[in-house]
Amino acid sequence: MKGLNLFIAGMEKSGTTSLADWLVHNNLARYRIPGIKEPNIYAYNGNSSTPDTLYHNEIVLDASVSYAINPYALSRMPEHDTKIILCLRNNFDRTFSAYNFFRIMCRKDTASSELLKSSVEREQKNPARILEDDSEDAFFENQLKHTLAYFPAKSKETIRGYFIEQAKNIANQSFMERIQYEMGFFLSRRSFPFLSILVNSCLTFPLKNLLRKYNPEDIHLVTMDMLEDADKRQSFVSELFSGHHSIEGDLPPLPKLNTSSKNSMSEAKPDFTDSQWNIIRGWFRQDLASFYNVMKSSGTSSKYINKDHLNKNIIQT
């Protein structure tokens, strides 16, 4: 078996945890760092632990979903013997899922603890993935620690204060208020705030990032609903590991993990056909049309993308 660097480089709240753990639990790959789905070792400035060599010709998986929107991380990732998975989801559904997740996490109350206890680490009883601290603010503190690692140590307190300010915002904003806030933030600063629910809703940017370094045949786009079909699931995995790993026997279904939607404090899902959502629909529509053009012109396969799912409430078909 030839070794392979496998990355699930995005997008957040698009089924990446289900896919990553499924690949590992079915012995199709192993986590690059045991028990850690998102080590982010290529994302942090000054991080020297970037193992570019493969060990024992294994297939090693790094499912850090920030990589696809982080040109710095992509510049450090291995170029050869590498394949990239980009998980996609309807932008309205993905953005709303991110909102509920961050909002609950930032409340730092019993709902936050409930989310932690119902997370994939708990459901799949993987001791290596369980946070030692399951207090009400554990998720929040873990996210804050992860964010601080991106910045110089001397700016720690400034970044902490800014992060806490944004956490208070999202904990108290409705979904519509959060969208309006982030759109205004972006228009005035050309960037998104911490805990952004919109930053992962631009599909063109991550695909272009990946295509600057990798060949189209090494980029595998997928919407998770396509893997519900046994034949498509088998075909997707066979193509993914072609030349690296032979797939024998039927592959079981992927787990469905949507823990924030089950939380007692989750906001009810809006009717996205309502005209009030036109404030963001036009942006989603423009980005999705651009994404399709980039995909087609580059020759990146759309075989495992459900366009009806991506287009829902965004592009009329």
C-alpha positions in Angstrom: 0.0 0.0 0.0 1.3 3.4 -1.0 1.2 6.1 1.7 -1.3 9.0 1.5 -1.8 12.3 3.2 -5.5 12.7 3.4 -7.1 16.0 4.4 -10.7 17.0 5.1 -10.0 20.7 4.6 -13.6 22.0 5.1 -16.2 23.1 5.4 -17.3 23.6 9.0 -20.8 22.2 9.9 -20.9 20.2 6.7 -20.6 16.6 8.0 -16.8 16.6 8.4 -16.8 15.0 11.8 -19.1 12.2 10.7 -16.9 11.5 7.6 -13.6 11.7 9.5 -14.6 9.4 12.3 -16.2 7.0 9.8 -13.0 6.7 7.8 -10.9 6.1 11.0 -13.4 3.7 12.6 -13.6 1.6 9.4 -9.8 1.4 9.3 -9.6 3.3 6.0 -7.2 5.9 7.6 -5.8 6.8 11.0 -5.7 10.3 12.5 -2.3 12.0 12.0 -2.3 12.7 15.7 -4.2 9.8 17.5 -7.6 10.7 18.7 -7.5 14.3 17.3 -9.7 15.1 14.3 -8.5 18.7 14.0 -4.8 19.2 15.1 -4.4 22.3 12.9 -0.7 21.7 12.8 -0.3 23.5 9.5 -2.3 26.5 10.5 -0.4 28.0 13.4 2.4 30.5 12.8 5.7 29.1 14.3 4.4 25.6 14.7 7.3 23.4 13.7 5.4 20.0 14.1 4.5 19.7 10.4 5.3 16.1 9.5 5.5 16.0 5.7 6.6 12.4 5.6 4.4 9.3 5.8 5.0 6.6 8.3 4.9 2.9 7.4 3.1 3.7 4.1 -0.1 4.5 6.1 -3.0 6.7 5.1 -3.0 9.5 7.6 -5.9 11.9 8.1 -5.9 15.5 9.2 -9.5 16.9 9.2 -8.8 20.5 10.3 -11.7 22.3 8.6 -10.0 25.7 8.7 -7.4 24.7 6.1 -9.4 25.4 3.0 -9.9 29.1 3.9 -6.4 29.5 5.2 -3.8 30.1 2.4 -1.0 30.0 5.0 -2.0 26.5 6.1 -2.3 25.4 2.5 1.1 26.7 1.7 2.7 24.4 4.4 0.7 21.3 3.6 2.4 18.4 1.7 2.0 18.6 -2.0 2.8 15.1 -3.1 0.9 11.9 -2.2 -1.9 14.1 -1.0 -5.7 14.2 -1.5 -8.2 16.8 -0.3 -11.8 16.3 0.6 -14.1 19.4 0.7 -17.5 18.7 2.3 -20.3 21.0 1.1 -23.7 21.8 2.5 -26.6 24.1 1.5 -25.5 27.6 2.7 -28.7 28.4 4.5 -28.6 25.1 6.5 -24.8 25.3 7.1 -25.0 28.9 8.3 -27.9 28.3 10.6 -26.2 25.2 12.1 -23.1 27.2 12.8 -25.2 29.9 14.4 -26.8 27.5 16.8 -23.5 25.8 17.6 -21.6 29.0 18.4 -24.6 30.6 20.2 -25.0 27.6 22.5 -21.3 27.3 23.1 -20.9 31.0 24.0 -23.8 30.9 26.5 -21.6 29.0 29.0 -24.6 27.5 30.8 -26.3 24.2 31.1 -27.1 24.2 27.4 -23.4 24.5 26.7 -22.7 21.5 28.9 -25.5 19.6 27.2 -24.0 20.3 23.8 -20.6 19.0 25.1 -22.1 15.8 26.5 -24.0 15.0 23.3 -21.1 15.8 21.0 -19.5 13.2 18.8 -16.8 12.5 21.4 -19.5 11.4 23.9 -21.7 9.6 21.4 -18.9 7.4 20.0 -17.2 6.8 23.4 -13.8 7.6 22.2 -11.7 8.3 25.3 -8.9 10.0 23.4 -11.4 12.6 22.1 -13.2 13.4 25.4 -12.4 16.7 27.0 -11.2 16.3 30.5 -13.3 19.2 31.6 -17.0 18.9 31.0 -18.0 22.1 32.9 -20.4 24.6 31.5 -17.7 26.7 29.9 -15.5 23.9 28.7 -16.4 24.2 25.0 -16.0 28.0 25.1 -12.6 27.8 26.7 -11.4 25.1 24.3 -12.5 27.3 21.3 -10.8 30.3 22.9 -7.5 28.4 23.4 -7.7 27.3 19.8 -8.1 30.9 18.6 -5.3 32.3 20.7 -2.9 29.8 19.1 -3.1 31.7 15.8 -1.7 34.9 17.3 1.5 36.1 18.9 1.8 35.5 22.6 2.1 39.2 23.4 -1.3 39.9 21.9 -3.0 37.3 24.0 -5.0 39.6 26.2 -6.2 41.8 23.4 -7.3 38.8 21.4 -9.0 37.3 24.5 -11.0 40.5 25.1 -12.1 40.7 21.4 -13.1 37.0 21.4 -15.1 37.4 24.6 -16.8 40.5 23.1 -17.8 38.5 20.0 -19.0 35.6 22.2 -21.4 38.0 24.1 -22.7 39.3 20.7 -23.6 35.9 19.2 -25.0 34.6 22.5 -27.6 37.4 22.5 -28.2 38.0 18.8 -31.0 36.3 16.8 -30.0 34.5 13.6 -31.1 37.5 11.5 -29.3 39.9 13.8 -26.1 37.9 13.5 -26.3 37.8 9.7 -26.9 41.6 9.5 -24.0 42.2 12.0 -21.5 40.1 10.0 -22.5 41.5 6.7 -22.0 45.0 8.1 -18.7 44.0 9.7 -17.5 42.6 6.4 -18.5 45.6 4.3 -16.7 47.9 6.7 -13.5 45.9 7.4 -13.3 43.3 4.5 -13.0 40.5 7.1 -15.3 38.5 9.3 -15.4 38.7 13.1 -14.4 35.9 15.5 -17.1 33.1 15.7 -18.3 34.0 12.2 -21.2 32.0 10.9 -20.7 33.3 7.3 -17.0 32.8 6.7 -17.5 29.2 5.7 -20.4 30.0 3.5 -18.3 31.1 0.6 -17.6 28.1 -1.6 -15.6 29.7 -4.4 -12.8 31.0 -2.2 -11.8 27.6 -0.7 -12.0 25.8 -4.0 -9.8 28.4 -5.7 -7.3 28.2 -2.8 -7.1 24.4 -3.2 -6.7 24.6 -7.0 -3.7 27.0 -6.7 -1.7 24.1 -5.2 -3.4 20.8 -6.1 -4.6 19.2 -9.3 -8.3 18.9 -9.8 -8.2 15.1 -9.7 -6.7 15.3 -6.1 -9.7 17.4 -4.9 -12.8 15.4 -3.9 -16.0 17.5 -3.5 -18.9 15.8 -1.7 -22.3 16.6 -0.1 -22.9 14.1 2.7 -26.3 13.0 1.4 -24.6 11.5 -1.6 -22.9 9.0 0.6 -26.2 7.7 2.0 -26.4 5.5 -1.2 -24.3 2.3 -0.7 -23.0 2.2 -4.3 -22.0 5.9 -4.3 -20.4 5.5 -1.0 -18.3 2.6 -2.3 -17.4 4.4 -5.5 -16.4 7.6 -3.6 -14.1 5.8 -1.3 -12.6 3.7 -4.1 -11.8 6.8 -6.2 -10.5 8.6 -3.1 -8.0 5.8 -2.3 -7.2 4.8 -5.9 -3.6 3.7 -6.1 -3.2 3.8 -2.4 -5.7 1.4 -0.8 -7.8 -1.4 -2.2 -11.4 -1.4 -0.8 -12.9 -4.8 -0.1 -16.3 -5.6 1.2 -19.4 -3.3 1.7 -18.9 -0.1 3.7 -21.4 0.7 6.5 -23.5 3.9 6.5 -22.0 7.1 7.9 -23.3 8.2 11.4 -25.6 11.2 11.4 -24.3 13.7 14.0 -26.2 16.9 14.4 -25.9 17.6 18.1 -26.6 21.3 18.2 -30.1 20.8 16.5 -31.1 18.5 19.3 -30.0 21.0 22.0 -32.8 22.4 24.2 -31.6 26.0 23.4 -31.4 25.6 19.6 -33.4 28.3 17.8 -36.2 27.0 15.5 -35.2 26.8 11.9 -36.6 29.7 9.8 -38.5 29.5 6.6 -35.7 30.4 4.2 -38.2 30.9 1.3 -39.4 34.1 3.1 -38.4 37.3 1.4 -36.7 38.6 4.5 -33.8 36.3 3.7 -33.2 38.0 0.4 -30.7 40.1 2.4 -28.3 37.1 2.2 -29.8 35.0 -0.6 -28.3 37.2 -3.4 -24.8 36.8 -2.0 -25.2 33.0 -1.6 -26.6 32.8 -5.2 -23.6 34.8 -6.7 -21.1 32.7 -4.8 -22.7 29.4 -5.8 -22.8 30.4 -9.4 -19.1 31.4 -9.3 -18.3 28.1 -7.5 -19.9 26.1 -10.3 -18.0 28.0 -12.9 -14.7 27.4 -11.2 -15.5 23.8 -10.7 -16.4 23.3 -14.4 -13.5 25.4 -15.9 -10.9 23.6 -13.7 -12.3 20.1 -14.5 -12.9 19.4 -10.8 -15.4 16.5 -10.5 -19.0 17.2 -9.4 -19.9 13.5 -9.3 -20.6 13.4 -5.6 -22.3 16.8 -5.3 -26.1 17.1 -5.0 -26.7 20.4 -6.7 -30.4 20.3 -5.8 -29.3 20.3 -2.2 -26.9 23.2 -2.7 -29.3 25.2 -4.8 -32.3 24.9 -2.4 -33.7 28.3 -1.5 -30.8 29.9 -3.3 -30.9 29.2 -7.1 -34.1 28.5 -8.9 -33.9 25.3 -11.0 
